[in-house]
């Protein structure tokens, strides 16, 4: 099982960026934790982060040939990007959307997700642990759809 873990704009700053909202963990340490779980679940993960919408669109567009599923935190593009919605819908891969913060309890512009309707499910508000739950949920979903 091959999983693409994608992070959108400003998430390279995790650890330093608004720690009261996003916690103290860096993206590298989140990814290390996911790598350990990948060993346990016998899956392989490719980790990518970009601040550029088009680069994320390109990666999702290529993903259908290379991966079985996607974990994605589209960050601010969640609330703006029809292009990411269309890329996810086009890839037609199981995808779990992650938000570290509870976007529904924040500013109104964060309540709307362009991308969630093109995803299998969404995890939000559980802090950086949400990435782990997303990976485990995707693994379970893919395992069940194999049987
Ligand atoms: C975020 C929530 C978004 O609204 C915000 O723009 C982010 C991070 C989260 O993980 O909570 O950059 O996706």
Backbone and ligand atoms as CSV (ligand in chain L), in Angstrom:
chain,resi,resn,atom,element,x,y,z
A,1,UNK,N,N,0.852,-1.191,0.000
A,1,UNK,CA,C,0.000,0.000,0.000
A,1,UNK,C,C,0.896,1.252,0.000
A,2,UNK,N,N,0.622,2.140,-0.952
A,2,UNK,CA,C,1.456,3.354,-1.079
A,2,UNK,C,C,0.585,4.592,-0.834
A,3,UNK,N,N,1.017,5.408,0.112
A,3,UNK,CA,C,0.222,6.580,0.515
A,3,UNK,C,C,1.014,7.856,0.262
A,4,UNK,N,N,0.335,8.844,-0.297
A,4,UNK,CA,C,0.910,10.177,-0.477
A,4,UNK,C,C,0.393,11.083,0.643
A,5,UNK,N,N,1.308,11.645,1.422
A,5,UNK,CA,C,0.921,12.599,2.481
A,5,UNK,C,C,1.296,13.998,2.007
A,6,UNK,N,N,0.283,14.801,1.775
A,6,UNK,CA,C,0.474,16.137,1.202
A,6,UNK,C,C,0.128,17.222,2.211
A,7,UNK,N,N,0.980,18.213,2.308
A,7,UNK,CA,C,0.705,19.372,3.152
A,7,UNK,C,C,0.810,20.646,2.330
A,8,UNK,N,N,-0.146,21.535,2.540
A,8,UNK,CA,C,-0.218,22.770,1.778
A,8,UNK,C,C,0.508,23.932,2.432
A,9,UNK,N,N,0.136,25.147,2.045
A,9,UNK,CA,C,0.907,26.343,2.370
A,9,UNK,C,C,1.045,26.624,3.861
A,10,UNK,N,N,2.235,27.046,4.204
A,10,UNK,CA,C,2.615,27.490,5.556
A,10,UNK,C,C,2.796,26.352,6.554
A,11,UNK,N,N,2.526,25.137,6.135
A,11,UNK,CA,C,2.662,24.028,7.090
A,11,UNK,C,C,4.128,23.627,7.289
A,12,UNK,N,N,5.011,24.154,6.432
A,12,UNK,CA,C,6.451,23.974,6.700
A,12,UNK,C,C,6.860,24.722,7.966
A,13,UNK,N,N,5.990,25.623,8.426
A,13,UNK,CA,C,6.307,26.443,9.608
A,13,UNK,C,C,5.767,25.847,10.903
A,14,UNK,N,N,5.159,24.670,10.821
A,14,UNK,CA,C,4.618,24.057,12.046
A,14,UNK,C,C,5.713,23.971,13.108
A,15,UNK,N,N,5.296,24.206,14.337
A,15,UNK,CA,C,6.275,24.254,15.432
A,15,UNK,C,C,6.545,25.695,15.822
A,16,UNK,N,N,6.649,26.574,14.781
A,16,UNK,CA,C,6.884,28.005,15.039
A,16,UNK,C,C,5.613,28.815,14.807
A,17,UNK,N,N,4.723,28.296,13.962
A,17,UNK,CA,C,3.567,29.066,13.506
A,17,UNK,C,C,2.400,28.933,14.488
A,18,UNK,N,N,1.969,30.028,15.070
A,18,UNK,CA,C,0.800,30.048,15.954
A,18,UNK,C,C,0.674,28.768,16.784
A,19,UNK,N,N,1.654,28.503,17.667
A,19,UNK,CA,C,1.624,27.236,18.415
A,19,UNK,C,C,0.365,27.036,19.254
A,20,UNK,N,N,-0.283,28.146,19.646
A,20,UNK,CA,C,-1.522,27.991,20.432
A,20,UNK,C,C,-2.616,27.346,19.582
A,21,UNK,N,N,-2.518,27.515,18.265
A,21,UNK,CA,C,-3.519,26.934,17.357
A,21,UNK,C,C,-3.047,25.596,16.797
A,22,UNK,N,N,-1.763,25.544,16.402
A,22,UNK,CA,C,-1.275,24.386,15.649
A,22,UNK,C,C,-0.322,23.479,16.427
A,23,UNK,N,N,-0.035,23.844,17.687
A,23,UNK,CA,C,0.811,22.987,18.506
A,23,UNK,C,C,2.295,23.255,18.283
A,24,UNK,N,N,3.109,22.439,18.927
A,24,UNK,CA,C,4.558,22.657,18.947
A,24,UNK,C,C,5.322,21.691,18.043
A,25,UNK,N,N,4.622,20.721,17.494
A,25,UNK,CA,C,5.339,19.724,16.675
A,25,UNK,C,C,5.710,20.298,15.311
A,26,UNK,N,N,6.898,19.973,14.858
A,26,UNK,CA,C,7.290,20.380,13.500
A,26,UNK,C,C,6.733,19.376,12.491
A,27,UNK,N,N,6.719,19.799,11.224
A,27,UNK,CA,C,6.257,18.880,10.180
A,27,UNK,C,C,7.171,17.656,10.102
A,28,UNK,N,N,8.481,17.888,10.285
A,28,UNK,CA,C,9.426,16.760,10.232
A,28,UNK,C,C,9.114,15.755,11.334
A,29,UNK,N,N,8.767,16.230,12.518
A,29,UNK,CA,C,8.502,15.266,13.600
A,29,UNK,C,C,7.150,14.576,13.408
A,30,UNK,N,N,6.169,15.297,12.832
A,30,UNK,CA,C,4.897,14.626,12.487
A,30,UNK,C,C,5.178,13.513,11.483
A,31,UNK,N,N,5.985,13.842,10.469
A,31,UNK,CA,C,6.276,12.844,9.427
A,31,UNK,C,C,7.072,11.657,9.984
A,32,UNK,N,N,7.975,11.916,10.929
A,32,UNK,CA,C,8.708,10.808,11.574
A,32,UNK,C,C,7.725,9.868,12.276
A,33,UNK,N,N,6.747,10.468,12.968
A,33,UNK,CA,C,5.734,9.652,13.654
A,33,UNK,C,C,4.939,8.818,12.656
A,34,UNK,N,N,4.584,9.424,11.530
A,34,UNK,CA,C,3.820,8.678,10.510
A,34,UNK,C,C,4.668,7.562,9.914
A,35,UNK,N,N,5.956,7.831,9.758
A,35,UNK,CA,C,6.858,6.821,9.195
A,35,UNK,C,C,6.912,5.590,10.107
A,36,UNK,N,N,6.917,5.835,11.420
A,36,UNK,CA,C,6.938,4.715,12.382
A,36,UNK,C,C,5.649,3.896,12.258
A,37,UNK,N,N,4.522,4.587,12.093
A,37,UNK,CA,C,3.237,3.881,11.952
A,37,UNK,C,C,3.189,3.141,10.615
A,38,UNK,N,N,3.807,3.732,9.609
A,38,UNK,CA,C,3.845,3.086,8.289
A,38,UNK,C,C,4.543,1.723,8.388
A,39,UNK,N,N,5.600,1.680,9.215
A,39,UNK,CA,C,6.297,0.403,9.423
A,39,UNK,C,C,5.365,-0.618,10.047
A,40,UNK,N,N,4.642,-0.173,11.060
A,40,UNK,CA,C,3.690,-1.047,11.763
A,40,UNK,C,C,2.593,-1.549,10.804
A,41,UNK,N,N,2.105,-0.663,9.933
A,41,UNK,CA,C,0.989,-1.022,9.039
A,41,UNK,C,C,1.468,-1.617,7.711
A,42,UNK,N,N,2.791,-1.656,7.544
A,42,UNK,CA,C,3.398,-2.156,6.306
A,42,UNK,C,C,2.907,-1.389,5.084
A,43,UNK,N,N,3.033,-0.073,5.191
A,43,UNK,CA,C,2.714,0.758,4.035
A,43,UNK,C,C,3.919,1.646,3.742
A,44,UNK,N,N,3.988,2.167,2.533
A,44,UNK,CA,C,5.053,3.122,2.235
A,44,UNK,C,C,4.434,4.502,2.014
A,45,UNK,N,N,5.145,5.513,2.484
A,45,UNK,CA,C,4.624,6.880,2.424
A,45,UNK,C,C,5.607,7.780,1.698
A,46,UNK,N,N,5.052,8.643,0.858
A,46,UNK,CA,C,5.815,9.729,0.254
A,46,UNK,C,C,5.293,11.029,0.870
A,47,UNK,N,N,6.189,11.806,1.495
A,47,UNK,CA,C,5.791,13.051,2.169
A,47,UNK,C,C,6.142,14.246,1.294
A,48,UNK,N,N,5.166,15.118,1.038
A,48,UNK,CA,C,5.451,16.326,0.259
A,48,UNK,C,C,4.723,17.533,0.860
A,49,UNK,N,N,5.369,18.677,0.777
A,49,UNK,CA,C,4.735,19.936,1.224
A,49,UNK,C,C,5.008,20.990,0.159
A,50,UNK,N,N,4.001,21.808,-0.131
A,50,UNK,CA,C,4.220,22.915,-1.057
A,50,UNK,C,C,3.380,24.113,-0.668
A,51,UNK,N,N,3.939,25.291,-0.957
A,51,UNK,CA,C,3.181,26.536,-0.780
A,51,UNK,C,C,2.498,26.943,-2.073
A,52,UNK,N,N,2.631,26.111,-3.114
A,52,UNK,CA,C,2.166,26.487,-4.456
A,52,UNK,C,C,1.012,25.592,-4.894
A,53,UNK,N,N,-0.110,26.223,-5.145
A,53,UNK,CA,C,-1.321,25.489,-5.505
A,53,UNK,C,C,-1.086,24.570,-6.711
A,54,UNK,N,N,-0.436,25.122,-7.746
A,54,UNK,CA,C,-0.231,24.345,-8.976
A,54,UNK,C,C,0.620,23.109,-8.736
A,55,UNK,N,N,1.603,23.223,-7.846
A,55,UNK,CA,C,2.454,22.067,-7.555
A,55,UNK,C,C,1.632,20.970,-6.870
A,56,UNK,N,N,0.764,21.377,-5.945
A,56,UNK,CA,C,-0.112,20.396,-5.275
A,56,UNK,C,C,-1.039,19.754,-6.303
A,57,UNK,N,N,-1.583,20.568,-7.225
A,57,UNK,CA,C,-2.466,20.042,-8.287
A,57,UNK,C,C,-1.696,19.020,-9.142
A,58,UNK,N,N,-0.470,19.361,-9.501
A,58,UNK,CA,C,0.350,18.440,-10.319
A,58,UNK,C,C,0.570,17.112,-9.585
A,59,UNK,N,N,0.927,17.187,-8.318
A,59,UNK,CA,C,1.213,15.959,-7.555
A,59,UNK,C,C,-0.037,15.089,-7.444
A,60,UNK,N,N,-1.184,15.730,-7.197
A,60,UNK,CA,C,-2.422,14.942,-7.088
A,60,UNK,C,C,-2.759,14.322,-8.448
A,61,UNK,N,N,-2.532,15.092,-9.495
A,61,UNK,CA,C,-2.817,14.590,-10.849
A,61,UNK,C,C,-1.990,13.368,-11.216
A,62,UNK,N,N,-0.759,13.326,-10.707
A,62,UNK,CA,C,0.131,12.186,-11.013
A,62,UNK,C,C,-0.087,11.018,-10.057
A,63,UNK,N,N,-0.820,11.273,-8.964
A,63,UNK,CA,C,-0.872,10.296,-7.864
A,63,UNK,C,C,-1.569,8.994,-8.244
A,64,UNK,N,N,-2.546,9.069,-9.139
A,64,UNK,CA,C,-3.321,7.864,-9.453
A,64,UNK,C,C,-2.430,6.731,-9.955
A,65,UNK,N,N,-1.322,7.081,-10.623
A,65,UNK,CA,C,-0.424,6.044,-11.151
A,65,UNK,C,C,0.523,5.501,-10.091
A,66,UNK,N,N,0.716,6.266,-9.030
A,66,UNK,CA,C,1.800,5.926,-8.092
A,66,UNK,C,C,1.334,5.520,-6.700
A,67,UNK,N,N,0.090,5.912,-6.334
A,67,UNK,CA,C,-0.343,5.744,-4.937
A,67,UNK,C,C,-1.728,5.101,-4.874
A,68,UNK,N,N,-2.002,4.542,-3.669
A,68,UNK,CA,C,-3.332,3.946,-3.433
A,68,UNK,C,C,-4.260,4.909,-2.710
A,69,UNK,N,N,-3.706,5.931,-2.062
A,69,UNK,CA,C,-4.545,6.872,-1.332
A,69,UNK,C,C,-3.746,8.087,-0.908
A,70,UNK,N,N,-4.473,9.107,-0.469
A,70,UNK,CA,C,-3.858,10.397,-0.132
A,70,UNK,C,C,-4.338,10.862,1.243
A,71,UNK,N,N,-3.403,11.335,2.061
A,71,UNK,CA,C,-3.736,12.123,3.259
A,71,UNK,C,C,-3.344,13.549,2.915
A,72,UNK,N,N,-4.276,14.481,3.041
A,72,UNK,CA,C,-3.989,15.852,2.620
A,72,UNK,C,C,-4.478,16.880,3.633
A,73,UNK,N,N,-3.555,17.774,4.000
A,73,UNK,CA,C,-3.949,18.996,4.697
A,73,UNK,C,C,-3.743,20.127,3.688
A,74,UNK,N,N,-4.814,20.556,3.032
A,74,UNK,CA,C,-4.648,21.586,2.002
A,74,UNK,C,C,-4.442,22.982,2.589
A,75,UNK,N,N,-4.472,23.084,3.932
A,75,UNK,CA,C,-4.266,24.362,4.635
A,75,UNK,C,C,-5.205,25.423,4.061
A,76,UNK,N,N,-4.701,26.633,3.809
A,76,UNK,CA,C,-5.604,27.719,3.393
A,76,UNK,C,C,-6.281,27.433,2.052
A,77,UNK,N,N,-5.652,26.603,1.195
A,77,UNK,CA,C,-6.288,26.283,-0.096
A,77,UNK,C,C,-7.594,25.498,0.077
A,78,UNK,N,N,-7.761,24.898,1.253
A,78,UNK,CA,C,-9.031,24.233,1.573
A,78,UNK,C,C,-10.211,25.162,1.272
A,79,UNK,N,N,-10.018,26.422,1.649
A,79,UNK,CA,C,-11.126,27.373,1.659
A,79,UNK,C,C,-11.240,28.177,0.372
A,80,UNK,N,N,-10.348,27.901,-0.581
A,80,UNK,CA,C,-10.319,28.736,-1.802
A,80,UNK,C,C,-10.225,27.947,-3.098
A,81,UNK,N,N,-9.796,26.697,-3.038
A,81,UNK,CA,C,-9.278,26.090,-4.271
A,81,UNK,C,C,-10.217,25.106,-4.963
A,82,UNK,N,N,-10.896,25.603,-5.998
A,82,UNK,CA,C,-11.643,24.708,-6.875
A,82,UNK,C,C,-10.670,23.791,-7.624
A,83,UNK,N,N,-9.456,24.292,-7.882
A,83,UNK,CA,C,-8.465,23.489,-8.612
A,83,UNK,C,C,-8.066,22.246,-7.809
A,84,UNK,N,N,-7.889,22.401,-6.500
A,84,UNK,CA,C,-7.555,21.228,-5.679
A,84,UNK,C,C,-8.748,20.282,-5.581
A,85,UNK,N,N,-9.946,20.848,-5.467
A,85,UNK,CA,C,-11.150,19.999,-5.488
A,85,UNK,C,C,-11.148,19.145,-6.754
A,86,UNK,N,N,-10.951,19.800,-7.897
A,86,UNK,CA,C,-11.032,19.083,-9.173
A,86,UNK,C,C,-9.911,18.058,-9.314
A,87,UNK,N,N,-8.726,18.403,-8.804
A,87,UNK,CA,C,-7.603,17.454,-8.862
A,87,UNK,C,C,-7.925,16.203,-8.051
A,88,UNK,N,N,-8.466,16.397,-6.842
A,88,UNK,CA,C,-8.808,15.242,-5.989
A,88,UNK,C,C,-9.927,14.426,-6.622
A,89,UNK,N,N,-10.934,15.115,-7.156
A,89,UNK,CA,C,-12.044,14.383,-7.798
A,89,UNK,C,C,-11.527,13.615,-9.007
A,90,UNK,N,N,-10.621,14.229,-9.759
A,90,UNK,CA,C,-10.078,13.586,-10.961
A,90,UNK,C,C,-9.203,12.396,-10.638
A,91,UNK,N,N,-8.428,12.505,-9.559
A,91,UNK,CA,C,-7.532,11.403,-9.181
A,91,UNK,C,C,-8.338,10.177,-8.769
A,92,UNK,N,N,-9.524,10.437,-8.227
A,92,UNK,CA,C,-10.434,9.352,-7.814
A,92,UNK,C,C,-9.761,8.335,-6.902
A,93,UNK,N,N,-8.868,8.816,-6.046
A,93,UNK,CA,C,-8.237,7.958,-5.030
A,93,UNK,C,C,-8.897,8.236,-3.689
A,94,UNK,N,N,-9.015,7.238,-2.821
A,94,UNK,CA,C,-9.450,7.540,-1.465
A,94,UNK,C,C,-8.521,8.588,-0.845
A,95,UNK,N,N,-9.124,9.597,-0.239
A,95,UNK,CA,C,-8.325,10.675,0.350
A,95,UNK,C,C,-8.966,11.097,1.669
A,96,UNK,N,N,-8.114,11.376,2.648
A,96,UNK,CA,C,-8.600,11.892,3.934
A,96,UNK,C,C,-8.048,13.301,4.111
A,97,UNK,N,N,-8.954,14.246,4.338
A,97,UNK,CA,C,-8.560,15.637,4.593
A,97,UNK,C,C,-8.306,15.818,6.087
A,98,UNK,N,N,-7.190,16.443,6.403
A,98,UNK,CA,C,-6.824,16.674,7.807
A,98,UNK,C,C,-6.741,18.167,8.076
A,99,UNK,N,N,-7.283,18.585,9.224
A,99,UNK,CA,C,-7.000,19.917,9.758
A,99,UNK,C,C,-6.594,19.760,11.212
A,100,UNK,N,N,-5.497,20.377,11.538
A,100,UNK,CA,C,-4.984,20.299,12.905
A,100,UNK,C,C,-5.951,20.998,13.859
A,101,UNK,N,N,-6.381,22.167,13.450
A,101,UNK,CA,C,-7.305,22.955,14.275
A,101,UNK,C,C,-8.749,22.595,13.928
A,102,UNK,N,N,-9.659,22.981,14.810
A,102,UNK,CA,C,-11.088,22.798,14.511
A,102,UNK,C,C,-11.547,23.994,13.688
A,103,UNK,N,N,-11.493,23.820,12.376
A,103,UNK,CA,C,-11.797,24.946,11.471
A,103,UNK,C,C,-13.222,25.470,11.683
A,104,UNK,N,N,-14.109,24.624,12.171
A,104,UNK,CA,C,-15.514,25.031,12.358
A,104,UNK,C,C,-15.694,25.952,13.559
A,105,UNK,N,N,-14.697,25.956,14.443
A,105,UNK,CA,C,-14.759,26.815,15.626
A,105,UNK,C,C,-13.933,28.087,15.430
A,106,UNK,N,N,-13.490,28.326,14.191
A,106,UNK,CA,C,-12.635,29.489,13.916
A,106,UNK,C,C,-13.381,30.493,13.015
A,107,UNK,N,N,-12.647,31.346,12.338
A,107,UNK,CA,C,-13.280,32.375,11.499
A,107,UNK,C,C,-14.208,31.724,10.474
A,108,UNK,N,N,-15.207,32.495,10.087
A,108,UNK,CA,C,-16.222,31.942,9.188
A,108,UNK,C,C,-15.636,31.471,7.846
A,109,UNK,N,N,-14.593,32.177,7.355
A,109,UNK,CA,C,-14.050,31.772,6.042
A,109,UNK,C,C,-13.440,30.373,6.089
A,110,UNK,N,N,-13.143,29.867,7.300
A,110,UNK,CA,C,-12.569,28.519,7.406
A,110,UNK,C,C,-13.642,27.431,7.478
A,111,UNK,N,N,-14.910,27.835,7.568
A,111,UNK,CA,C,-15.971,26.838,7.725
A,111,UNK,C,C,-16.243,26.100,6.426
A,112,UNK,N,N,-15.894,26.747,5.310
A,112,UNK,CA,C,-16.173,26.146,4.010
A,112,UNK,C,C,-14.935,25.405,3.503
A,113,UNK,N,N,-15.129,24.169,3.072
A,113,UNK,CA,C,-14.038,23.421,2.435
A,113,UNK,C,C,-14.417,23.121,0.998
A,114,UNK,N,N,-13.578,23.587,0.062
A,114,UNK,CA,C,-13.758,23.217,-1.349
A,114,UNK,C,C,-13.355,21.769,-1.580
A,115,UNK,N,N,-12.439,21.285,-0.750
A,115,UNK,CA,C,-11.810,19.992,-1.023
A,115,UNK,C,C,-12.524,18.804,-0.365
A,116,UNK,N,N,-13.227,19.059,0.752
A,116,UNK,CA,C,-13.774,17.930,1.526
A,116,UNK,C,C,-14.728,17.063,0.708
A,117,UNK,N,N,-15.497,17.675,-0.177
A,117,UNK,CA,C,-16.481,16.888,-0.939
A,117,UNK,C,C,-15.815,15.971,-1.963
A,118,UNK,N,N,-14.529,16.213,-2.237
A,118,UNK,CA,C,-13.801,15.317,-3.143
A,118,UNK,C,C,-12.978,14.280,-2.363
A,119,UNK,N,N,-13.139,14.283,-1.040
A,119,UNK,CA,C,-12.395,13.347,-0.179
A,119,UNK,C,C,-13.325,12.279,0.384
A,120,UNK,N,N,-12.733,11.203,0.842
A,120,UNK,CA,C,-13.498,10.127,1.477
A,120,UNK,C,C,-14.004,10.575,2.843
A,121,UNK,N,N,-13.176,11.317,3.565
A,121,UNK,CA,C,-13.557,11.771,4.897
A,121,UNK,C,C,-12.642,12.877,5.359
A,122,UNK,N,N,-12.965,13.398,6.517
A,122,UNK,CA,C,-12.233,14.556,7.035
A,122,UNK,C,C,-12.006,14.382,8.541
A,123,UNK,N,N,-10.815,14.757,8.994
A,123,UNK,CA,C,-10.519,14.749,10.435
A,123,UNK,C,C,-10.061,16.148,10.788
A,124,UNK,N,N,-10.713,16.763,11.766
A,124,UNK,CA,C,-10.257,18.101,12.131
A,124,UNK,C,C,-10.416,18.335,13.618
A,125,UNK,N,N,-9.530,19.172,14.139
A,125,UNK,CA,C,-9.649,19.608,15.527
A,125,UNK,C,C,-8.967,18.693,16.530
A,126,UNK,N,N,-8.256,17.689,16.073
A,126,UNK,CA,C,-7.615,16.745,17.000
A,126,UNK,C,C,-6.118,16.998,17.121
A,127,UNK,N,N,-5.710,18.204,16.709
A,127,UNK,CA,C,-4.292,18.539,16.800
A,127,UNK,C,C,-3.489,17.751,15.763
A,128,UNK,N,N,-2.175,17.715,15.978
A,128,UNK,CA,C,-1.319,17.037,14.996
A,128,UNK,C,C,-1.525,15.515,15.026
A,129,UNK,N,N,-2.164,14.991,16.099
A,129,UNK,CA,C,-2.531,13.562,16.101
A,129,UNK,C,C,-3.464,13.224,14.946
A,130,UNK,N,N,-4.162,14.240,14.414
A,130,UNK,CA,C,-5.098,14.001,13.312
A,130,UNK,C,C,-4.444,13.314,12.117
A,131,UNK,N,N,-3.145,13.588,11.908
A,131,UNK,CA,C,-2.453,12.926,10.788
A,131,UNK,C,C,-2.400,11.420,11.013
A,132,UNK,N,N,-2.140,11.031,12.271
A,132,UNK,CA,C,-2.101,9.590,12.576
A,132,UNK,C,C,-3.470,8.967,12.354
A,133,UNK,N,N,-4.519,9.650,12.846
A,133,UNK,CA,C,-5.861,9.058,12.676
A,133,UNK,C,C,-6.217,8.962,11.194
A,134,UNK,N,N,-5.790,9.966,10.437
A,134,UNK,CA,C,-6.087,9.957,9.003
A,134,UNK,C,C,-5.381,8.787,8.316
A,135,UNK,N,N,-4.119,8.572,8.682
A,135,UNK,CA,C,-3.361,7.472,8.069
A,135,UNK,C,C,-3.991,6.125,8.423
A,136,UNK,N,N,-4.356,5.977,9.709
A,136,UNK,CA,C,-4.968,4.709,10.127
A,136,UNK,C,C,-6.335,4.522,9.461
A,137,UNK,N,N,-7.095,5.604,9.336
A,137,UNK,CA,C,-8.412,5.508,8.700
A,137,UNK,C,C,-8.280,5.135,7.225
A,138,UNK,N,N,-7.302,5.736,6.559
A,138,UNK,CA,C,-7.099,5.442,5.142
A,138,UNK,C,C,-6.653,3.993,4.953
A,139,UNK,N,N,-5.746,3.541,5.826
A,139,UNK,CA,C,-5.271,2.159,5.764
A,139,UNK,C,C,-6.440,1.190,5.946
A,140,UNK,N,N,-7.289,1.473,6.950
A,140,UNK,CA,C,-8.450,0.615,7.206
A,140,UNK,C,C,-9.403,0.620,6.006
A,141,UNK,N,N,-9.646,1.808,5.487
A,141,UNK,CA,C,-10.548,1.944,4.344
A,141,UNK,C,C,-10.026,1.160,3.143
A,142,UNK,N,N,-8.739,1.298,2.869
A,142,UNK,CA,C,-8.159,0.598,1.708
A,142,UNK,C,C,-8.141,-0.913,1.947
A,143,UNK,N,N,-7.852,-1.335,3.192
A,143,UNK,CA,C,-7.819,-2.771,3.496
A,143,UNK,C,C,-9.210,-3.360,3.320
A,144,UNK,N,N,-10.229,-2.646,3.788
A,144,UNK,CA,C,-11.599,-3.169,3.680
A,144,UNK,C,C,-12.059,-3.192,2.235
A,145,UNK,N,N,-11.599,-2.239,1.430
A,145,UNK,CA,C,-12.067,-2.245,0.044
A,145,UNK,C,C,-11.347,-3.295,-0.793
A,146,UNK,N,N,-10.217,-3.836,-0.255
A,146,UNK,CA,C,-9.523,-4.935,-0.947
A,146,UNK,C,C,-10.269,-6.249,-0.785
A,147,UNK,N,N,-10.998,-6.401,0.362
A,147,UNK,CA,C,-11.596,-7.709,0.679
A,147,UNK,C,C,-12.992,-7.862,0.072
L,1,LIG,C1,C,-5.395,24.208,8.726
L,1,LIG,C2,C,-6.594,25.138,8.876
L,1,LIG,C3,C,-6.628,26.161,7.759
L,1,LIG,O1,O,-7.752,27.031,7.906
L,1,LIG,C4,C,-5.369,27.005,7.782
L,1,LIG,O2,O,-5.354,27.907,6.691
L,1,LIG,C5,C,-4.128,26.196,7.837
L,1,LIG,C6,C,-4.094,24.978,8.637
L,1,LIG,C7,C,-5.276,23.245,9.924
L,1,LIG,O3,O,-4.537,22.279,9.788
L,1,LIG,O4,O,-5.896,23.451,10.971
L,1,LIG,O5,O,-3.100,26.592,7.292
L,1,LIG,O6,O,-5.561,23.429,7.559
